[in-house]
Amino acid sequence: MTTSLAVLFLIFHSLAYNSINFSSKLNQTI
């Protein structure tokens, strides 16, 4: 149970990090 929660947290964290990087790159191109 704890491991699945940690995996979900890692996946969510990486997704948020990727979206932030993507938005920053988008702002640079515009």
Legacy VTK file of the C-alpha trace (Angstrom):
# vtk DataFile Version 3.0
C-alpha trace
ASCII
DATASET POLYDATA
POINTS 30 float
0.000 0.000 0.000
2.722 2.465 0.930
4.797 1.615 -2.144
1.867 2.207 -4.499
1.260 5.587 -2.870
4.911 6.494 -3.299
4.813 5.434 -6.956
1.681 7.509 -7.550
3.344 10.489 -5.885
6.455 10.085 -8.034
4.375 9.859 -11.208
2.354 12.946 -10.245
5.519 14.851 -9.341
7.189 14.011 -12.657
4.044 15.006 -14.565
3.868 18.350 -12.773
7.585 18.916 -13.390
7.205 18.137 -17.099
4.206 20.458 -17.446
6.119 23.289 -15.741
9.106 22.759 -18.037
6.814 22.625 -21.066
5.073 25.882 -20.143
8.404 27.628 -19.543
9.672 26.484 -22.947
6.427 27.681 -24.505
6.864 31.107 -22.907
10.413 31.315 -24.251
9.359 30.565 -27.837
6.542 33.119 -27.827
LINES 1 31
30 0 1 2 3 4 5 6 7 8 9 10 11 12 13 14 15 16 17 18 19 20 21 22 23 24 25 26 27 28 29
